[in-house]
Amino acid sequence: MRNEEFDGDWAIVTGGSRGIGRAVAVELAKHGANVLALYRVNRGAAQQTVEAVEALGREARAMACDVSDQDAVEAVVGEAARDLPVGVLVNCAGITADRTLLKLDHADWTRVIDTNLTGVFNCVRAALPGMRERGFGRIVNISSIIGQTGNIGQTNYAASKAGVIAFTKSLALETSRHDITANAICPGFIDTDMLEPIPQPVKDNLLARIPKARFGAPAEVARAAAFLASPASAYITGAVLNVNGGLYL
């Protein structure tokens, strides 16, 4: 019988160097998880995540991994899932390349889909055999409100995040008998680096539409992820949890 805490199990967090990914890593550590944070290029930021986790008394590692690269994911995630007691996978890695459709080139379409959607597939496929062998797993995929509503200039991003929702629902059906759950979180507009390029007048218009009248904090998404990753969520699978301040109901 597992307790309510993660009790020293390892959690893999993609996109763990900053923003929501770092917040998830720290929140999981608060509840007893050791963390393997994956990052693509920013080693310094990933090391800050490691230090934040270690400050909570948990073990932490950071490893470079482009989640769109199947071989790299198998080498990093697959090996970790074989060597460590990995009970949790939280897929936070994501990118944008925003342009209206007629200005969107094939390279930016492919790059966003490969990272945001195929990256989730790659990481789940690498971690799943170890979870099945252990008879326990919690998979949390970070989608987006844009995958539910669409958005001008984000056909690639919206398609990738809608795909994450559909992928998660199908995965839940395949894994539920093994005590492995798969759930998605759809954050609204969260105060991370992704908001910084948005002009202030556009931000003001967004705030006027949000019932809570503020942007979300990464920690608020992280707390939702920690619950869905915990043993306490055993009867929740295939769910989509909105963390958006009431912007989309």
C-alpha positions in Angstrom: 0.0 0.0 0.0 1.6 3.3 -1.1 1.3 6.3 1.1 0.1 9.7 0.0 3.6 11.0 -0.6 5.9 10.1 -3.4 8.2 8.4 -0.9 11.5 8.8 -2.8 10.2 7.7 -6.2 11.7 9.5 -9.2 9.7 11.8 -11.3 10.8 12.8 -14.8 9.8 16.4 -15.8 10.4 17.5 -19.3 11.0 21.2 -19.9 12.2 21.3 -16.3 14.6 24.2 -16.5 12.1 27.0 -16.2 8.5 28.1 -16.0 5.8 25.5 -15.4 8.4 22.7 -15.6 10.5 24.1 -12.8 7.5 24.7 -10.7 6.3 21.2 -11.2 9.8 19.8 -10.3 9.8 21.8 -7.0 6.2 20.9 -6.1 6.9 17.2 -6.6 10.0 17.5 -4.4 7.9 19.1 -1.7 5.9 15.9 -1.6 8.8 13.5 -1.5 9.8 12.9 -5.1 13.3 12.9 -6.5 13.4 14.7 -9.8 15.1 14.2 -13.2 14.7 17.5 -15.0 15.1 17.4 -18.8 16.1 20.5 -20.7 17.0 21.2 -24.3 19.7 24.0 -24.2 19.7 26.0 -21.0 22.0 24.1 -18.6 22.3 27.0 -16.2 18.6 27.2 -15.7 18.3 23.5 -15.3 20.9 23.6 -12.6 18.8 26.1 -10.8 16.0 23.6 -10.8 18.3 21.0 -9.4 19.4 23.3 -6.6 15.8 24.2 -5.7 14.9 20.5 -5.5 18.0 19.6 -3.5 17.2 22.5 -1.1 14.1 20.5 -0.2 16.1 17.5 0.7 15.5 15.4 -2.4 17.8 14.1 -5.1 17.8 15.8 -8.4 19.5 15.5 -11.8 19.4 17.5 -14.9 20.0 16.0 -18.3 20.0 17.6 -21.8 17.4 16.0 -24.1 15.6 17.2 -27.2 12.2 15.5 -26.7 11.6 15.6 -30.4 14.5 13.3 -31.0 13.3 9.7 -30.5 16.8 8.3 -30.1 17.8 10.9 -27.5 14.7 10.3 -25.5 15.2 6.6 -25.5 18.8 7.1 -24.3 17.8 9.4 -21.5 14.2 8.6 -20.5 14.4 5.0 -21.3 17.6 4.4 -19.4 16.3 6.4 -16.4 13.1 4.4 -16.4 15.1 1.2 -16.4 17.6 2.2 -13.7 15.5 4.3 -11.3 12.1 3.8 -9.7 10.3 6.2 -12.0 6.7 6.5 -11.0 5.9 9.9 -12.5 6.3 11.5 -15.9 5.2 15.1 -16.4 5.5 16.4 -20.0 6.0 20.2 -19.8 8.3 20.8 -22.7 6.8 23.0 -25.3 7.6 25.7 -27.8 5.8 28.3 -30.0 6.4 29.7 -33.5 3.5 32.0 -34.0 2.4 33.2 -37.4 -0.9 33.3 -39.3 -1.3 30.3 -41.5 -0.3 31.9 -44.9 3.0 33.1 -43.2 3.7 29.9 -41.4 6.3 27.8 -43.1 6.6 24.1 -43.1 9.7 24.1 -40.8 7.9 26.0 -38.0 4.8 23.8 -38.4 6.9 20.7 -38.1 9.1 22.0 -35.3 6.2 22.8 -33.0 4.4 19.6 -33.7 7.6 17.5 -33.2 8.3 19.1 -29.9 4.9 19.6 -28.4 3.1 16.5 -29.6 5.7 13.9 -30.9 7.8 14.8 -27.8 5.0 13.6 -25.5 4.7 10.4 -27.5 8.5 9.8 -27.4 8.7 10.4 -23.6 5.7 8.3 -22.7 6.8 5.4 -25.0 10.2 5.4 -23.3 8.9 5.6 -19.7 5.9 3.3 -20.0 7.6 -0.1 -20.0 9.2 0.6 -16.7 5.9 1.7 -15.2 4.1 -1.4 -16.5 6.8 -3.6 -15.0 6.4 -1.9 -11.6 2.6 -1.8 -11.8 2.3 1.9 -11.1 2.6 5.1 -13.0 1.3 8.6 -13.2 1.5 10.5 -16.6 0.6 14.1 -16.7 0.7 16.0 -20.0 0.6 19.7 -20.1 -1.6 20.9 -22.9 -3.1 24.4 -23.2 -6.3 26.4 -23.3 -5.2 27.1 -26.9 -5.7 23.4 -27.7 -9.4 23.9 -26.6 -10.2 27.2 -28.1 -7.7 27.8 -31.0 -6.0 31.2 -31.4 -5.1 33.5 -34.3 -1.5 32.9 -35.4 -1.2 29.6 -33.5 -2.5 26.9 -35.9 0.6 24.9 -35.2 0.5 25.3 -31.4 -3.2 24.7 -31.2 -3.0 21.6 -33.3 -0.1 20.2 -31.1 -1.9 20.9 -27.9 -5.3 19.5 -29.0 -3.3 16.5 -30.1 -1.9 16.1 -26.6 -5.5 16.0 -25.2 -6.6 13.3 -27.6 -3.4 11.4 -27.1 -3.9 11.5 -23.3 -7.4 10.1 -23.5 -6.4 7.2 -25.7 -3.4 6.5 -23.5 -5.6 6.4 -20.4 -7.7 3.6 -22.0 -4.6 1.6 -22.7 -2.9 1.9 -19.4 -5.7 1.9 -16.7 -5.5 -1.8 -16.0 -1.9 -1.5 -15.0 -2.5 1.2 -12.3 -1.1 3.8 -14.7 -3.1 6.9 -15.1 -2.8 9.5 -17.9 -4.3 13.0 -17.5 -3.9 16.4 -19.1 -3.8 19.9 -17.8 -4.8 22.8 -19.9 -3.3 26.0 -18.4 -4.7 29.3 -19.4 -2.4 32.4 -19.6 0.3 31.7 -17.1 2.9 34.3 -16.0 5.9 32.6 -17.7 8.5 33.6 -20.4 5.9 32.8 -23.0 3.9 35.9 -22.0 6.8 38.3 -22.2 6.7 38.9 -25.9 3.0 39.8 -25.8 2.4 43.6 -26.1 0.9 45.2 -23.1 -2.3 46.3 -24.8 -2.9 42.7 -25.8 -2.2 41.6 -22.2 -4.7 44.1 -20.9 -7.4 42.8 -23.3 -6.6 39.2 -22.1 -6.9 40.2 -18.5 -10.3 41.9 -19.2 -11.6 38.5 -20.4 -10.3 36.4 -17.5 -12.9 36.1 -14.7 -10.2 35.9 -12.1 -8.8 39.1 -13.5 -5.2 38.0 -13.4 -2.7 35.7 -15.1 -2.0 32.3 -13.4 1.2 31.5 -11.5 3.3 28.5 -12.5 2.9 27.1 -9.0 -0.8 26.9 -9.5 -0.4 24.6 -12.5 2.3 22.7 -10.5 -0.1 22.0 -7.6 -2.6 20.5 -10.1 0.1 18.4 -11.7 1.3 17.1 -8.3 -2.2 16.0 -7.4 -2.7 14.2 -10.7 0.8 12.6 -10.2 0.0 11.4 -6.7 -1.4 8.1 -5.5 -4.4 10.1 -4.3 -5.6 10.5 -7.9 -5.8 6.7 -8.6 -9.4 6.9 -9.8 -8.8 9.8 -12.2 -7.6 9.0 -15.7 -8.3 10.5 -19.1 -9.3 13.7 -17.5 -8.6 17.3 -18.7 -8.1 19.7 -15.9 -8.5 23.4 -16.7 -6.3 25.8 -14.8 -7.3 29.0 -16.5 -9.0 31.4 -14.1 -12.4 30.7 -15.6 -11.4 31.9 -19.1 -12.7 28.6 -20.7 -15.3 26.5 -19.0 
